[in-house]
Amino acid sequence: MRTWRIAIEKVALDRSCEGARKSGGHWHSEGVPALYAAMTVELAVLEKFVHTEEVDEEPLVLVAIDLPDDPELGLDVAREDLPEGWDSLDDGGSAMLFGTAFLKKREHLYMRVPSVIVGEGVNLVINPAHHAYEQVKLSIARSFSFDPRMFKR
């Protein structure tokens, strides 16, 4: 299964997920590594865009993330199974606690969750501590830059 992310070029292929481990994120706490991806390029662009301040950021690339085609490795999480407030910008940590618990269990390579930005979209939280992570392939598909018109809000 191919998934996507937009990343800063110099760390795009960092399989250790060191940056995410240091900073934490919506679905994981600081100190726990995670790799985020989107099911479509378009959603990957939107996910990066909401975390980008200006068009002249460091060089970006489109990263293809190929996961093993074994459905048993994934966990689909339905909206109704997520904690209350998971999609709020002022969540208070419910999504982070939920995702961190998922990552620490190491039962699945990834979980599919709805996007906060586009509710019909699907994002993945990939667990680099899972035994099947060695089968995950990251590759740079191409360079990427935002259309400057996106920043004229």
C-alpha positions, 0 to 999 in steps of 0.5 A: 500500500502506497501512502504519502507525506510532504517532508523537509528534504534533509530529513525526508528519509529518516527512518528513525523518526527522530524529529517526531520523537523529539517534538511529539504530535497530534497522535503521539507524545514527546519521546515516542517515535511515529511516522505520519502519512496520508492516503492521497498526495492531496491530503498530504499537501494539506496536512503539511500546509497547515503546519507551514508558515511561509512559502520560503521554508527549507526545500520540500519533497514528496515522499512515497511510503510503501507499506507491506500489503498485509491488511493484518498489519493495520488497524482501522479506527472508526470515528466513533471509536476515537476519544471525544475531542480528538479532532479539536485544535484545543484537544487537551491531549485525547488524540495524543494519549490514544495514539501513544497507547496504540504505538506503545502496544506495538500490535499493528504497524499502522493505524488509519484515522480520519483527518482533522482537516478533511473528515472524509480523508484518511491519515496513517500513524505508522509505528517505527517500533513495530517488527514489520517496520523494516519492510516499510520503504521510503523514497523521494518521489519528487521535489515539492513546493507550495503554490505561492497563492496558497499563502495569500489568505 
